[in-house]
Amino acid sequence: MNRARLMLRLALRNLRRQARRSLLTAAAMVIGGGLLIFSVSLGDGTHEDWIESGVRTGQLTHRRPSRGGRRRRSGRRGPLLDSG
C-alpha cells in the first residue's frame, strides 16, 4: 500500500513538471482515437453503400436457401449473394 501511494505521488509530480508534454500526449491520443472512429465509420458506410448500389443495379441478388435441405455456405456468414 505504501509503495502504491509513493508511485501515485511520483506520477502526479511528473505530470505537473511536464505539463506541456502530458497535454500534447493526451491531445494526440484523443485525435488518434477520433480518427480511428471516423475511419471505421467511413468504411462501414462505404461498404453499406456498395452493397445497396449492387442490389439496386441488379449486380447482386439475395437468394433464399431452399427449404428442402440444408445448403453449405462454404464458411461464410451473412446472406447468400450471387453475382449477376
Secondary structure as UniProt FT lines:
FT   HELIX           2..17
FT   HELIX           19..57
FT   STRAND          60..62
FT   TURN            74..75
FT   STRAND          81..83
//
